[in-house]
Amino acid sequence: MKKNRLVDIAAAAGVGLATVERVLNERGSVRPQTAEKVVLAAKRLG
């Protein structure tokens, strides 16, 4: 996934770029509610 797509996901989820990276690469340290927002935003954006 390109960096600009990560930025789009972050904006849609209302989180930072690092949070998106941690969620999508399953690195942990993210609240379940936040991870869910990121995943839903990623699905919406395709």
C-alpha positions in Angstrom: 0.0 0.0 0.0 1.4 3.4 -0.9 2.0 6.0 1.7 -0.6 8.4 0.2 -3.2 5.7 0.8 -2.1 5.3 4.4 -2.6 9.1 4.8 -6.1 8.8 3.3 -7.0 6.0 5.8 -5.6 8.0 8.7 -7.6 11.0 7.7 -10.8 9.0 7.3 -10.3 7.2 10.6 -9.2 10.4 12.5 -5.9 8.9 13.6 -2.3 9.4 12.8 -0.2 7.8 10.1 1.8 5.7 12.6 -1.4 4.3 14.1 -2.6 3.2 10.6 0.8 1.5 10.0 0.7 -0.3 13.4 -2.9 -1.6 12.8 -2.3 -2.7 9.2 1.0 -4.4 10.0 -0.4 -5.9 13.2 2.3 -4.4 15.5 -0.1 -3.9 18.4 -0.1 -1.0 21.0 -3.4 0.2 19.6 -6.8 0.2 21.4 -9.3 -2.2 19.9 -11.8 0.6 19.2 -9.1 2.6 17.3 -8.0 -0.4 15.4 -11.6 -1.1 14.4 -12.0 2.5 13.1 -8.8 2.1 11.0 -9.9 -1.2 9.5 -13.4 0.2 8.7 -11.8 3.3 7.0 -9.5 1.1 5.0 -12.4 -1.1 3.8 -14.5 2.0 2.9 -11.6 3.4 0.8 -11.0 0.0 -0.9 
